[in-house]
Amino acid sequence: MKYQRIRDLREDRDMNQTEIAKVLGMSQTGYSKYETGENDIPTAVLIKLAKFYGTSIDYILGETDNPQRYS
């Protein structure tokens, strides 16, 4: 599974993979493997990404087209 949404969210913020990897406390190479789908995104990383981007995990995973977080 390719995680196109995390790439789109990153690019919408005009950030590169190295900057997001730093937010997550990991290497750029490790983060890149999430965007390409080479590695599945661990739950803890999904939570960090959702909080950072202010969106839901369901949106990141493509389960909904609504980027709003649930309250």
N, C-alpha and C positions, 0 to 999 in steps of 0.2 A: 504494500500500500504506500503510495506516495502522498506525502503530507503537503500538498500544494498550499493549503491555507496558511501554514506557518511561514511559508516563503512570502505569500501575499501580504500577510500582516507585517512582516519584517520590512518588506520593501515599501509599504505604505508609510512607515515611520522613517524612511530613508536611512535605514541601518544596514550594516553588512553583517555577515555571519560571525565575524570575530567579535563584534560588539554584543550581539545577542548571547554568544557563547560565554562572554565575560559576565553578563547578567546572571547566567545560569551556573557559573562557576565550573565551566568545562572547556575543553579545547574546541577550536573551530572545526577541526576534522570530525570530532564526535558529533557536534551539532549538525554539520553538513550531512551526516548519515541519516539524521532524522528527516531532513528536507527531501532527500532522495528516496527515502523509504528503505534504505539498506538496513537500518535498525528501527525497531519499534520504539516509540517514545514512552519511557517509564511514567507511571502515574505521577510521581513527585514532580517530574519535569513538566508534564501536562498542566498540573496545578500552578506551577510557577509561570508558565507561559500565559495561561488564562488570566491570572492576576495581573501580570505585566501589561498585557494588551487590553485588559478590561472586557474580556469576552468570556463565553462559556466553553467548557471542554467539548461539549457537543458540537459547537460551531467549528472548533479546531479539527475535530474528527470527521467533519462533513455530515453529521447526523441531522443538522438543521441549517437553514440558510439565514436564520436570525442570529446576528452577532451579539445580541443583548444577553447580559448575564442574568441568571435567575435569582430572585430575591428569596 
